[in-house]
Amino acid sequence: MRLFKRYILVLLIGMLSHSLSAQYVGEVGVMGGVSYYNGDANSTTPFFENHPYGGLLLRLKMSSHWLCKFDVSYGSVSGDTENFPEVQFPHPASFEHSFWNVGCQFELNFFKYGMSRWDKEVKRHTPYITAGPSLAVYQAWNGNRVSPGLAFGVGYKVKLAPRLNMGVEWNMHKLIHDDFDDDEFGNGYLTDPFQMGHSHVKNNDWYSCAVVFFTLDIFKRRGVCRLYD
């Protein structure tokens, strides 16, 4: 009887105090979808001239709401002024090329994301917003070009199983350089087609990506948690 009481006492103390529990603080996975161009040859229509886009991603959990995402992806973009006859371009121009994207973005989950039978605040799904720096590597007429940029977007993810996640995400990438839509001859028709002068705010090129992703929780950590974790 004394042993039983001692066991109950230890159990109650453990339930009321912190205990060590396995936690996953990272995600690794794949993504696939489409990429498209926004710029002088297409300034109004999203999801126009879509091309296949895909890559790998790694997320690191910083808190119950904040994450840091690293991704490497590959896609293509194209544009043609003849697709928009309502715009009177001084010169007809078109282009198409592939690019690599390397990004580091911070994500903010709207809900406390995960799976728990005890914590009512934890949701198996959450919308989120994301923003951070990115690099685009592409072939310009005079060689490889590396253009820094800023990416931002929105997403929604669902936990399919304790370690399996699925989601959708849409990102827009603003580039610092303005030759993303230059053709193979480097004539620069789309750099400043209306001769209005270059502006880092107005004239720089954009590309967008819409993807579906699957990730697996990794990096198990023995950390401090409460009973509901």
N, CA, C and O of each residue as an XYZ file, in Angstrom:
916
protein
N       0.821     -1.207      0.000
C       0.000      0.000      0.000
C       0.857      1.260      0.000
O       0.582      2.219     -0.720
N       1.905      1.235      0.827
C       2.800      2.377      0.866
C       3.470      2.590     -0.485
O       3.632      3.724     -0.935
N       3.860      1.490     -1.128
C       4.477      1.591     -2.451
C       3.497      2.173     -3.468
O       3.880      2.968     -4.326
N       2.232      1.773     -3.363
C       1.215      2.282     -4.281
C       1.018      3.790     -4.084
O       0.920      4.537     -5.057
N       0.958      4.238     -2.808
C       0.806      5.665     -2.542
C       2.000      6.456     -3.071
O       1.848      7.558     -3.599
N       3.179      5.879     -2.920
C       4.372      6.551     -3.400
C       4.322      6.685     -4.930
O       4.715      7.709     -5.489
N       3.840      5.649     -5.581
C       3.716      5.663     -7.042
C       2.727      6.747     -7.491
O       2.994      7.478     -8.444
N       1.581      6.845     -6.797
C       0.586      7.863     -7.130
C       1.155      9.257     -6.916
O       0.919     10.155     -7.724
N       1.904      9.447     -5.831
C       2.496     10.741     -5.537
C       3.478     11.146     -6.630
O       3.470     12.288     -7.091
N       4.315     10.217     -7.036
C       5.284     10.500     -8.107
C       4.569     10.832     -9.410
O       4.986     11.730    -10.141
N       3.500     10.111     -9.698
C       2.740     10.350    -10.921
C       2.112     11.736    -10.915
O       2.138     12.438    -11.926
N       1.547     12.132     -9.775
C       0.926     13.448     -9.685
C       1.952     14.559     -9.813
O       1.709     15.570    -10.472
N       3.102     14.366     -9.178
C       4.162     15.367     -9.291
C       4.613     15.495    -10.739
O       4.868     16.596    -11.226
N       4.708     14.361    -11.418
C       5.105     14.405    -12.827
C       4.084     15.086    -13.703
O       4.440     15.764    -14.667
N       2.798     14.913    -13.373
C       1.757     15.547    -14.166
C       1.710     17.048    -13.944
O       1.320     17.792    -14.844
N       2.096     17.502    -12.773
C       2.028     18.926    -12.469
C       3.326     19.664    -12.776
O       3.369     20.893    -12.708
N       4.356     18.949    -13.105
C       5.645     19.579    -13.399
C       6.016     19.336    -14.847
O       5.332     18.620    -15.578
N       7.107     19.946    -15.237
C       7.610     19.747    -16.591
C       8.269     18.380    -16.700
O       8.870     17.877    -15.751
N       8.142     17.809    -17.861
C       8.789     16.528    -18.117
C       9.428     16.560    -19.482
O       9.117     17.409    -20.317
N      10.332     15.614    -19.696
C      10.997     15.539    -20.984
C      10.126     14.790    -21.975
O       9.560     13.745    -21.657
N      10.025     15.330    -23.170
C       9.189     14.720    -24.198
C       9.804     14.958    -25.561
O      10.492     15.957    -25.770
N       9.563     14.048    -26.487
C      10.117     14.192    -27.833
C       9.376     15.279    -28.592
O       8.145     15.318    -28.584
N      10.122     16.163    -29.247
C       9.571     17.211    -30.079
C      10.319     17.229    -31.395
O      11.513     16.931    -31.447
N       9.608     17.583    -32.466
C      10.233     17.744    -33.770
C      10.307     19.224    -34.088
O       9.299     19.929    -34.035
N      11.482     19.688    -34.414
C      11.703     21.126    -34.602
C      12.062     21.463    -36.041
O      12.505     22.578    -36.317
N      11.883     20.524    -36.963
C      12.177     20.794    -38.363
C      11.254     20.032    -39.290
O      10.588     19.079    -38.886
N      11.225     20.469    -40.541
C      10.480     19.793    -41.599
C      11.358     19.770    -42.848
O      12.076     20.731    -43.125
N      11.299     18.686    -43.590
C      11.977     18.600    -44.873
C      10.984     18.022    -45.873
O      10.191     17.144    -45.535
N      11.033     18.520    -47.109
C      10.047     18.037    -48.064
C      10.282     18.524    -49.479
O      11.318     19.104    -49.805
N       9.284     18.267    -50.306
C       9.325     18.624    -51.724
C       8.128     19.504    -52.042
O       7.116     19.480    -51.342
N       8.261     20.280    -53.112
C       7.162     21.121    -53.573
C       7.139     21.123    -55.094
O       8.167     20.947    -55.748
N       5.954     21.326    -55.638
C       5.811     21.365    -57.087
C       4.595     22.187    -57.471
O       3.592     22.205    -56.757
N       4.692     22.865    -58.605
C       3.587     23.709    -59.057
C       3.949     24.429    -60.328
O       4.499     23.834    -61.255
N       3.639     25.723    -60.377
C       3.884     26.523    -61.576
C       4.582     27.821    -61.204
O       4.470     28.307    -60.078
N       5.302     28.371    -62.171
C       5.910     29.695    -62.053
C       5.505     30.524    -63.253
O       5.278     29.990    -64.339
N       5.416     31.826    -63.056
C       5.067     32.726    -64.149
C       5.693     34.092    -63.912
O       6.157     34.398    -62.814
N       5.696     34.898    -64.950
C       6.410     36.173    -64.973
C       5.447     37.340    -64.807
O       4.333     37.331    -65.331
N       5.909     38.355    -64.057
C       5.223     39.637    -63.963
C       6.232     40.735    -64.279
O       7.281     40.820    -63.641
N       5.919     41.570    -65.258
C       6.843     42.626    -65.633
C       6.264     43.460    -66.757
O       5.047     43.551    -66.920
N       7.151     44.068    -67.531
C       6.688     44.955    -68.600
C       5.863     44.226    -69.645
O       4.936     44.806    -70.211
N       6.182     42.962    -69.914
C       5.440     42.202    -70.915
C       4.204     41.519    -70.331
O       3.458     40.874    -71.068
N       3.976     41.645    -69.045
C       2.765     41.123    -68.405
C       2.637     41.784    -67.037
O       3.117     41.254    -66.035
N       1.994     42.931    -67.003
C       1.887     43.689    -65.763
C       0.530     43.554    -65.105
O       0.304     44.143    -64.048
N      -0.384     42.793    -65.699
C      -1.758     42.773    -65.191
C      -2.328     41.391    -64.915
O      -3.222     41.266    -64.078
N      -1.842     40.336    -65.593
C      -2.534     39.053    -65.570
C      -1.734     38.005    -64.799
O      -0.678     37.581    -65.269
N      -2.210     37.573    -63.624
C      -1.518     36.497    -62.903
C      -1.779     35.146    -63.559
O      -2.768     34.969    -64.269
N      -0.888     34.207    -63.312
C      -0.987     32.839    -63.820
C      -1.120     32.816    -65.347
O      -1.896     32.040    -65.905
N      -0.344     33.685    -66.009
C      -0.328     33.724    -67.478
C       0.998     33.152    -67.959
O       2.055     33.524    -67.448
N       0.954     32.259    -68.928
C       2.143     31.543    -69.421
C       2.820     30.796    -68.268
O       3.979     31.051    -67.943
N       2.089     29.887    -67.667
C       2.627     29.090    -66.561
C       3.654     28.078    -67.065
O       3.567     27.578    -68.186
N       4.628     27.793    -66.199
C       5.652     26.795    -66.490
C       5.842     25.906    -65.266
O       5.593     26.349    -64.145
N       6.279     24.658    -65.457
C       6.522     23.778    -64.299
C       7.573     24.356    -63.361
O       8.535     24.995    -63.788
N       7.363     24.116    -62.077
C       8.235     24.663    -61.038
C       8.286     23.659    -59.891
O       7.261     23.088    -59.519
N       9.474     23.440    -59.329
C       9.588     22.491    -58.232
C      10.884     22.668    -57.476
O      11.806     23.341    -57.935
N      10.939     22.045    -56.294
C      12.146     22.162    -55.500
C      12.063     21.440    -54.169
O      11.152     20.650    -53.921
N      13.042     21.733    -53.315
C      13.169     21.155    -51.980
C      13.074     22.260    -50.944
O      13.427     23.407    -51.216
N      12.596     21.913    -49.750
C      12.472     22.920    -48.705
C      12.803     22.329    -47.339
O      12.666     21.128    -47.103
N      13.241     23.210    -46.455
C      13.572     22.853    -45.072
C      13.011     23.937    -44.171
O      13.282     25.121    -44.372
N      12.233     23.536    -43.184
C      11.709     24.475    -42.198
C      12.310     24.176    -40.834
O      12.491     23.017    -40.462
N      12.620     25.245    -40.085
C      13.109     25.136    -38.721
C      12.164     25.901    -37.807
O      11.899     27.084    -38.021
N      11.663     25.223    -36.794
C      10.688     25.813    -35.890
C      11.392     26.669    -34.840
O      12.287     26.199    -34.139
N      10.974     27.932    -34.741
C      11.532     28.835    -33.744
C      10.612     29.000    -32.541
O      11.073     29.244    -31.426
N       9.304     28.866    -32.774
C       8.324     28.922    -31.699
C       7.060     28.239    -32.207
O       7.060     27.652    -33.289
N       5.982     28.316    -31.428
C       4.744     27.671    -31.846
C       4.103     28.368    -33.039
O       3.213     27.804    -33.677
N       4.544     29.591    -33.350
C       3.972     30.339    -34.466
C       5.002     30.729    -35.524
O       4.637     30.911    -36.686
N       6.253     30.861    -35.165
C       7.279     31.349    -36.088
C       8.171     30.206    -36.572
O       8.582     29.344    -35.795
N       8.463     30.222    -37.898
C       9.380     29.262    -38.513
C      10.287     29.997    -39.482
O       9.980     31.101    -39.933
N      11.409     29.363    -39.792
C      12.326     29.858    -40.819
C      12.422     28.794    -41.909
O      12.715     27.632    -41.626
N      12.177     29.190    -43.141
C      12.153     28.249    -44.256
C      13.289     28.537    -45.230
O      13.510     29.683    -45.621
N      14.007     27.484    -45.617
C      15.021     27.547    -46.665
C      14.541     26.688    -47.837
O      14.043     25.580    -47.639
N      14.691     27.200    -49.042
C      14.247     26.414    -50.191
C      15.176     26.644    -51.380
O      15.760     27.715    -51.547
N      15.290     25.606    -52.193
C      16.004     25.652    -53.465
C      15.058     25.096    -54.515
O      14.530     23.994    -54.363
N      14.843     25.861    -55.583
C      13.842     25.449    -56.565
C      14.283     25.838    -57.969
O      15.207     26.629    -58.158
N      13.600     25.263    -58.940
C      13.935     25.478    -60.353
C      12.648     25.674    -61.144
O      11.673     24.949    -60.946
N      12.651     26.654    -62.039
C      11.464     26.917    -62.839
C      11.804     27.678    -64.101
O      12.975     27.876    -64.425
N      10.783     28.098    -64.803
C      10.938     28.845    -66.046
C       9.912     29.964    -66.091
O       8.878     29.910    -65.425
N      10.216     30.973    -66.886
C       9.296     32.082    -67.132
C       9.381     32.478    -68.599
O      10.370     32.195    -69.276
N       8.333     33.136    -69.078
C       8.328     33.641    -70.448
C       7.360     34.806    -70.538
O       6.492     34.986    -69.684
N       7.529     35.591    -71.590
C       6.642     36.725    -71.822
C       6.714     37.161    -73.273
O       7.727     36.970    -73.946
N       5.632     37.747    -73.741
C       5.552     38.197    -75.135
C       4.625     39.401    -75.188
O       3.480     39.327    -74.743
N       5.115     40.509    -75.729
C       4.301     41.722    -75.800
C       3.092     41.545    -76.716
O       2.100     42.257    -76.560
N       3.153     40.617    -77.663
C       2.029     40.412    -78.574
C       0.810     39.815    -77.875
O      -0.287     39.833    -78.433
N       0.984     39.291    -76.667
C      -0.153     38.770    -75.912
C      -1.020     39.878    -75.325
O      -2.120     39.615    -74.839
N      -0.527     41.117    -75.367
C      -1.270     42.251    -74.818
C      -1.344     43.362    -75.861
O      -0.675     44.387    -75.729
N      -2.163     43.159    -76.906
C      -2.241     44.148    -77.993
C      -2.798     45.489    -77.544
O      -2.591     46.496    -78.221
N      -3.509     45.523    -76.404
C      -4.064     46.789    -75.937
C      -2.986     47.748    -75.446
O      -3.228     48.948    -75.316
N      -1.786     47.211    -75.171
C      -0.654     48.046    -74.763
C       0.210     48.316    -75.993
O       0.663     47.386    -76.660
N       0.430     49.575    -76.282
C       1.196     49.957    -77.466
C       2.686     50.002    -77.152
O       3.222     51.046    -76.781
N       3.347     48.860    -77.305
C       4.779     48.793    -77.060
C       5.543     49.398    -78.241
O       5.165     49.167    -79.390
N       6.602     50.162    -77.987
C       7.405     50.717    -79.089
C       8.049     49.641    -79.957
O       8.199     49.813    -81.167
N       8.432     48.513    -79.318
C       9.056     47.411    -80.045
C       8.429     46.101    -79.567
O       8.245     45.916    -78.364
N       8.100     45.198    -80.477
C       7.667     43.864    -80.026
C       8.849     43.121    -79.410
O       9.981     43.241    -79.879
N       8.583     42.370    -78.380
C       9.664     41.653    -77.701
C       9.086     40.416    -77.031
O       7.919     40.388    -76.643
N       9.918     39.402    -76.905
C       9.541     38.174    -76.212
C      10.784     37.547    -75.615
O      11.903     37.848    -76.032
N      10.591     36.682    -74.645
C      11.713     36.002    -74.015
C      11.200     34.732    -73.355
O      10.000     34.576    -73.127
N      12.115     33.835    -73.054
C      11.841     32.637    -72.263
C      13.151     32.101    -71.741
O      14.092     31.904    -72.510
N      13.228     31.863    -70.452
C      14.414     31.231    -69.888
C      14.094     30.586    -68.555
O      13.039     30.823    -67.967
N      15.022     29.768    -68.092
C      14.898     29.053    -66.827
C      15.688     29.770    -65.746
O      16.536     30.614    -66.036
N      15.404     29.428    -64.503
C      16.096     30.069    -63.392
C      16.106     29.139    -62.184
O      15.269     28.248    -62.042
N      17.081     29.383    -61.327
C      17.145     28.767    -60.002
C      16.754     29.809    -58.961
O      17.105     30.983    -59.081
N      16.032     29.376    -57.952
C      15.653     30.258    -56.859
C      16.176     29.682    -55.544
O      15.983     28.501    -55.256
N      16.834     30.520    -54.755
C      17.305     30.155    -53.419
C      16.701     31.157    -52.450
O      16.890     32.364    -52.605
N      15.979     30.667    -51.452
C      15.282     31.583    -50.566
C      15.444     31.257    -49.097
O      15.726     30.121    -48.715
N      15.257     32.280    -48.287
C      15.218     32.152    -46.829
C      14.089     33.054    -46.352
O      14.206     34.279    -46.401
N      13.008     32.459    -45.895
C      11.832     33.232    -45.527
C      11.393     32.901    -44.104
O      11.578     31.785    -43.617
N      10.816     33.886    -43.463
C      10.217     33.690    -42.149
C       8.717     33.498    -42.327
O       8.072     34.212    -43.094
N       8.173     32.517    -41.603
C       6.753     32.203    -41.683
C       6.082     32.470    -40.340
O       6.637     32.183    -39.279
N       4.887     33.023    -40.413
C       4.089     33.270    -39.218
C       2.777     32.506    -39.335
O       1.923     32.844    -40.154
N       2.624     31.473    -38.509
C       1.377     30.714    -38.468
C       0.314     31.516    -37.724
O       0.590     32.107    -36.680
N      -0.898     31.531    -38.265
C      -1.981     32.217    -37.583
C      -2.430     31.448    -36.338
O      -2.849     32.046    -35.347
N      -2.338     30.112    -36.399
C      -2.737     29.275    -35.273
C      -1.512     28.534    -34.731
O      -0.482     28.431    -35.397
N      -1.651     28.028    -33.518
C      -0.641     27.144    -32.947
C      -0.769     25.802    -33.647
O      -1.769     25.104    -33.476
N       0.233     25.435    -34.431
C       0.113     24.328    -35.377
C       0.705     23.044    -34.807
O       1.781     23.058    -34.210
N      -0.008     21.932    -34.996
C       0.493     20.635    -34.568
C      -0.647     19.664    -34.341
O      -1.741     19.825    -34.883
N      -0.375     18.652    -33.529
C      -1.391     17.678    -33.131
C      -1.288     17.472    -31.628
O      -0.209     17.192    -31.107
N      -2.412     17.610    -30.931
C      -2.426     17.417    -29.484
C      -3.832     17.020    -29.049
O      -4.825     17.569    -29.525
N      -3.893     16.053    -28.133
C      -5.183     15.661    -27.564
C      -5.537     16.492    -26.343
O      -6.665     16.430    -25.852
N      -4.572     17.276    -25.846
C      -4.786     17.976    -24.589
C      -4.842     19.482    -24.747
O      -5.646     20.135    -24.082
N      -4.024     20.043    -25.593
C      -3.985     21.496    -25.766
C      -5.034     21.917    -26.791
O      -4.889     21.621    -27.977
N      -6.070     22.594    -26.357
C      -7.162     22.990    -27.239
C      -6.748     24.101    -28.199
O      -7.444     24.345    -29.185
N      -5.630     24.780    -27.934
C      -5.179     25.839    -28.824
C      -4.454     25.291    -30.063
O      -4.307     25.997    -31.061
N      -4.013     24.060    -29.996
C      -3.272     23.470    -31.117
C      -4.245     23.044    -32.211
O      -5.222     22.341    -31.951
N      -3.966     23.476    -33.430
C      -4.804     23.148    -34.576
C      -4.024     22.282    -35.559
O      -2.808     22.418    -35.696
N      -4.742     21.391    -36.240
C      -4.116     20.558    -37.265
C      -4.018     21.275    -38.597
O      -3.548     20.690    -39.572
N      -4.442     22.511    -38.666
C      -4.358     23.294    -39.907
C      -4.133     24.749    -39.530
O      -4.490     25.175    -38.431
N      -3.541     25.505    -40.439
C      -3.356     26.931    -40.185
C      -3.032     27.675    -41.479
O      -2.264     27.168    -42.296
N      -3.590     28.846    -41.681
C      -3.055     29.745    -42.713
C      -1.795     30.416    -42.182
O      -1.572     30.468    -40.972
N      -0.982     30.924    -43.084
C       0.237     31.607    -42.660
C       0.666     32.620    -43.710
O       0.249     32.555    -44.866
N       1.500     33.549    -43.290
C       2.121     34.506    -44.204
C       3.626     34.303    -44.153
O       4.158     33.794    -43.167
N       4.304     34.699    -45.208
C       5.743     34.456    -45.306
C       6.433     35.608    -46.034
O       5.853     36.207    -46.940
N       7.664     35.916    -45.642
C       8.437     36.971    -46.281
C       9.909     36.770    -45.966
O      10.271     36.235    -44.918
N      10.761     37.214    -46.904
C      12.193     37.106    -46.682
C      12.990     37.310    -47.954
O      12.407     37.468    -49.026
N      14.315     37.309    -47.857
C      15.168     37.518    -49.030
C      15.240     36.279    -49.912
O      15.002     35.158    -49.463
N      15.574     36.509    -51.175
C      15.734     35.405    -52.124
C      16.800     35.779    -53.146
O      17.167     36.945    -53.293
N      17.281     34.765    -53.843
C      18.248     34.949    -54.934
C      17.730     34.222    -56.165
O      17.295     33.074    -56.078
N      17.775     34.885    -57.300
C      17.432     34.259    -58.576
C      18.693     34.159    -59.417
O      19.405     35.146    -59.602
N      18.966     32.970    -59.924
C      20.129     32.735    -60.783
C      19.606     32.345    -62.161
O      18.895     31.348    -62.295
N      19.949     33.118    -63.178
C      19.421     32.880    -64.522
C      20.454     33.264    -65.569
O      21.453     33.918    -65.270
N      20.194     32.846    -66.794
C      21.111     33.080    -67.892
C      20.726     34.367    -68.609
O      19.687     34.420    -69.267
N      21.541     35.392    -68.491
C      21.359     36.627    -69.245
C      22.128     36.537    -70.557
O      22.877     35.585    -70.776
N      21.945     37.527    -71.429
C      22.584     37.476    -72.745
C      24.107     37.510    -72.638
O      24.792     37.013    -73.531
N      24.651     38.087    -71.563
C      26.104     38.203    -71.406
C      26.653     37.273    -70.326
O      27.759     37.493    -69.832
N      25.899     36.240    -69.953
C      26.387     35.280    -68.968
C      25.395     35.084    -67.839
O      24.285     35.616    -67.863
N      25.819     34.301    -66.840
C      24.946     34.040    -65.700
C      24.739     35.304    -64.879
O      25.654     36.108    -64.704
N      23.528     35.460    -64.383
C      23.167     36.630    -63.598
C      22.614     36.174    -62.253
O      21.804     35.249    -62.196
N      23.046     36.815    -61.176
C      22.539     36.539    -59.838
C      21.865     37.810    -59.340
O      22.519     38.838    -59.164
N      20.571     37.738    -59.117
C      19.813     38.923    -58.725
C      19.194     38.714    -57.350
O      18.383     37.804    -57.181
N      19.552     39.530    -56.365
C      18.851     39.467    -55.074
C      17.413     39.955    -55.237
O      17.074     40.641    -56.200
N      16.599     39.589    -54.291
C      15.211     40.018    -54.333
C      14.538     39.840    -52.989
O      15.155     39.438    -52.002
N      13.264     40.150    -52.982
C      12.441     39.998    -51.788
C      11.222     39.174    -52.151
O      10.535     39.468    -53.129
N      10.954     38.148    -51.368
C       9.805     37.267    -51.599
C       8.801     37.416    -50.461
O       9.178     37.570    -49.300
N       7.548     37.370    -50.805
C       6.500     37.369    -49.796
C       5.282     36.643    -50.342
O       5.060     36.616    -51.553
N       4.492     36.055    -49.449
C       3.361     35.281    -49.922
C       2.472     34.809    -48.797
O       2.615     35.217    -47.644
N       1.546     33.932    -49.165
C       0.579     33.366    -48.220
C       0.514     31.861    -48.445
O       0.869     31.366    -49.515
N       0.057     31.144    -47.428
C      -0.051     29.700    -47.557
C      -1.063     29.124    -46.582
O      -1.614     29.820    -45.728
N      -1.285     27.839    -46.740
C      -2.206     27.106    -45.859
C      -1.697     25.673    -45.764
O      -1.397     25.048    -46.782
N      -1.600     25.153    -44.548
C      -1.064     23.809    -44.378
C      -1.918     22.991    -43.416
O      -2.608     23.528    -42.549
N      -1.847     21.675    -43.599
C      -2.637     20.725    -42.827
C      -1.722     19.597    -42.375
O      -0.885     19.130    -43.147
N      -1.874     19.159    -41.139
C      -1.106     18.017    -40.633
C      -1.908     16.753    -40.902
O      -2.929     16.506    -40.260
N      -1.439     15.954    -41.859
C      -2.140     14.738    -42.242
C      -1.932     13.607    -41.248
O      -2.800     12.750    -41.080
N      -0.782     13.607    -40.593
C      -0.407     12.583    -39.620
C       0.543     13.238    -38.624
O       0.979     14.366    -38.854
N       0.877     12.565    -37.522
C       1.743     13.200    -36.528
C       3.028     13.804    -37.090
O       3.526     14.784    -36.536
N       3.585     13.245    -38.179
C       4.821     13.787    -38.743
C       4.686     14.194    -40.210
O       5.680     14.581    -40.826
N       3.508     14.119    -40.773
C       3.319     14.403    -42.198
C       2.468     15.652    -42.384
O       1.392     15.780    -41.799
N       2.975     16.583    -43.219
C       2.295     17.844    -43.475
C       2.055     18.021    -44.969
O       2.830     17.539    -45.795
N       0.984     18.710    -45.302
C       0.661     19.055    -46.688
C       0.182     20.494    -46.710
O      -0.462     20.953    -45.766
N       0.494     21.209    -47.786
C       0.041     22.587    -47.860
C       0.120     23.157    -49.261
O       0.640     22.527    -50.183
N      -0.405     24.356    -49.400
C      -0.322     25.122    -50.642
C       0.270     26.481    -50.297
O       0.074     27.001    -49.199
N       1.002     27.049    -51.260
C       1.653     28.334    -51.017
C       1.786     29.113    -52.312
O       2.058     28.541    -53.368
N       1.592     30.422    -52.225
C       1.762     31.325    -53.365
C       2.721     32.433    -52.959
O       2.495     33.128    -51.968
N       3.789     32.594    -53.729
C       4.817     33.588    -53.451
C       5.016     34.509    -54.632
O       4.904     34.090    -55.784
N       5.313     35.776    -54.343
C       5.754     36.736    -55.349
C       7.179     37.162    -55.017
O       7.511     37.399    -53.855
N       8.013     37.254    -56.042
C       9.422     37.600    -55.874
C       9.729     38.871    -56.658
O       9.561     38.907    -57.877
N      10.175     39.900    -55.971
C      10.585     41.140    -56.607
C      12.100     41.157    -56.726
O      12.802     41.008    -55.726
N      12.612     41.338    -57.941
C      14.044     41.313    -58.191
C      14.640     42.717    -58.150
O      13.972     43.700    -58.472
N      15.900     42.792    -57.750
C      16.609     44.069    -57.740
C      16.997     44.486    -59.156
O      16.902     45.661    -59.510
N      17.433     43.525    -59.960
C      17.836     43.818    -61.332
C      16.630     43.800    -62.272
O      15.589     43.217    -61.969
N      16.804     44.454    -63.416
C      15.679     44.625    -64.332
C      15.930     43.980    -65.689
O      15.388     44.427    -66.700
N      16.751     42.932    -65.716
C      17.010     42.269    -66.998
C      16.489     40.832    -67.004
O      16.896     40.026    -67.841
N      15.595     40.514    -66.078
C      15.037     39.167    -66.016
C      14.247     38.830    -67.275
O      14.154     37.665    -67.661
N      13.677     39.851    -67.914
C      12.893     39.644    -69.125
C      13.641     40.057    -70.389
O      13.021     40.283    -71.428
N      14.964     40.157    -70.310
C      15.756     40.469    -71.500
C      15.852     39.229    -72.395
O      15.887     38.103    -71.898
N      15.894     39.437    -73.696
C      15.969     38.286    -74.598
C      17.419     37.852    -74.787
O      18.332     38.428    -74.196
N      17.617     36.836    -75.611
C      18.939     36.249    -75.764
C      19.930     37.169    -76.460
O      21.134     36.919    -76.417
N      19.442     38.238    -77.104
C      20.330     39.164    -77.803
C      20.688     40.385    -76.964
O      21.540     41.180    -77.360
N      20.054     40.538    -75.824
C      20.373     41.644    -74.935
C      19.998     42.997    -75.477
O      20.693     43.979    -75.216
N      18.902     43.076    -76.236
C      18.538     44.379    -76.805
C      17.887     45.311    -75.793
O      17.793     46.513    -76.040
N      17.439     44.787    -74.666
C      16.921     45.636    -73.599
C      15.587     46.286    -73.881
O      15.253     47.290    -73.252
N      14.809     45.745    -74.811
C      13.515     46.355    -75.130
C      12.573     46.373    -73.930
O      11.782     47.304    -73.776
N      12.654     45.339    -73.068
C      11.746     45.257    -71.936
C      12.341     45.809    -70.637
O      11.700     45.766    -69.587
N      13.559     46.321    -70.716
C      14.157     46.932    -69.530
C      13.472     48.248    -69.195
O      13.185     48.526    -68.031
N      13.211     49.058    -70.217
C      12.496     50.319    -70.052
C      11.794     50.634    -71.371
O      12.206     51.553    -72.079
N      10.730     49.881    -71.719
C      10.141     49.965    -73.050
C       9.564     51.336    -73.385
O       9.530     51.703    -74.560
N       9.116     52.095    -72.412
C       8.489     53.380    -72.694
C       9.397     54.561    -72.353
O       8.952     55.709    -72.320
N      10.696     54.262    -72.095
C      11.704     55.294    -71.846
C      11.258     56.262    -70.742
O      11.319     57.482    -70.893
N      10.816     55.681    -69.647
C      10.366     56.491    -68.514
C      11.437     56.616    -67.434
O      11.212     57.244    -66.399
N      12.588     56.026    -67.675
C      13.637     56.063    -66.674
C      13.532     54.893    -65.726
O      12.438     54.418    -65.423
N      14.682     54.429    -65.258
C      14.716     53.263    -64.396
C      14.374     53.642    -62.970
O      14.804     54.686    -62.480
N      13.607     52.804    -62.308
C      13.242     53.018    -60.915
C      13.277     51.681    -60.198
O      12.729     50.698    -60.697
N      13.910     51.630    -59.039
C      13.942     50.385    -58.257
C      12.565     50.019    -57.717
O      12.346     48.879    -57.305
N      11.644     50.961    -57.713
C      10.301     50.684    -57.225
C       9.400     50.200    -58.351
O       8.636     49.253    -58.165
N       9.478     50.842    -59.528
C       8.524     50.580    -60.598
C       8.981     49.539    -61.603
O       8.201     48.661    -61.971
N      10.226     49.614    -62.058
C      10.619     48.901    -63.262
C      11.161     47.497    -63.040
O      11.311     46.740    -63.999
N      11.448     47.143    -61.828
C      12.073     45.839    -61.615
C      11.101     44.701    -61.896
O       9.887     44.844    -61.752
N      11.666     43.568    -62.301
C      10.853     42.427    -62.700
C      10.419     41.615    -61.486
O      11.022     41.675    -60.415
N       9.351     40.854    -61.698
C       8.799     39.968    -60.697
C       8.604     38.583    -61.315
O       8.454     38.449    -62.529
N       8.609     37.574    -60.475
C       8.093     36.266    -60.867
C       7.347     35.672    -59.675
O       7.655     35.977    -58.523
N       6.386     34.841    -59.960
C       5.544     34.269    -58.922
C       5.527     32.751    -59.024
O       5.733     32.185    -60.097
N       5.281     32.107    -57.903
C       5.270     30.647    -57.841
C       4.085     30.204    -56.988
O       3.855     30.738    -55.903
N       3.348     29.238    -57.480
C       2.253     28.627    -56.726
C       2.527     27.129    -56.645
O       2.672     26.467    -57.673
N       2.599     26.595    -55.433
C       3.038     25.213    -55.259
C       2.153     24.467    -54.271
O       1.445     25.061    -53.457
N       2.219     23.151    -54.372
C       1.723     22.218    -53.359
C       2.947     21.546    -52.748
O       3.858     21.157    -53.479
N       2.989     21.401    -51.434
C       4.163     20.802    -50.803
C       3.757     19.700    -49.830
O       2.657     19.690    -49.278
N       4.698     18.770    -49.646
C       4.589     17.710    -48.643
C       5.878     17.721    -47.831
O       6.970     17.739    -48.399
N       5.759     17.713    -46.521
C       6.944     17.709    -45.668
C       6.815     16.657    -44.572
O       5.716     16.247    -44.200
N       7.968     16.238    -44.071
C       8.059     15.266    -42.985
C       8.785     15.916    -41.818
O       9.847     16.509    -42.003
N       8.226     15.812    -40.625
C       8.864     16.367    -39.429
C      10.160     15.612    -39.131
O      10.199     14.382    -39.160
N      11.219     16.375    -38.843
C      12.534     15.787    -38.544
C      13.143     16.525    -37.355
O      12.523     17.420    -36.780
N      14.363     16.138    -36.998
C      15.117     16.739    -35.910
C      14.381     16.573    -34.573
O      13.903     17.540    -33.979
N      14.309     15.337    -34.131
C      13.675     15.064    -32.835
C      14.538     15.646    -31.721
O      15.756     15.472    -31.703
N      13.892     16.329    -30.806
C      14.598     16.946    -29.689
C      13.906     16.587    -28.389
O      12.682     16.663    -28.282
N      14.688     16.199    -27.414
C      14.144     15.969    -26.076
C      14.110     17.307    -25.368
O      15.138     17.810    -24.915
N      12.926     17.877    -25.278
C      12.829     19.217    -24.705
C      11.832     19.247    -23.582
O      11.207     18.244    -23.239
N      11.702     20.418    -23.022
C      10.772     20.642    -21.920
C       9.384     20.873    -22.492
O       9.200     21.692    -23.393
N       8.418     20.152    -21.967
C       7.033     20.341    -22.400
C       6.116     20.102    -21.227
O       6.547     19.653    -20.165
N       4.843     20.406    -21.425
C       3.843     20.182    -20.389
C       3.064     18.920    -20.715
O       3.302     18.263    -21.729
N       2.139     18.600    -19.841
C       1.370     17.372    -19.973
C       0.664     17.291    -21.307
O       0.571     16.210    -21.887
N       0.148     18.441    -21.825
C      -0.627     18.396    -23.051
C       0.221     18.314    -24.286
O      -0.337     18.180    -25.375
N       1.525     18.385    -24.200
C       2.383     18.301    -25.385
C       2.452     16.874    -25.887
O       3.127     16.600    -26.879
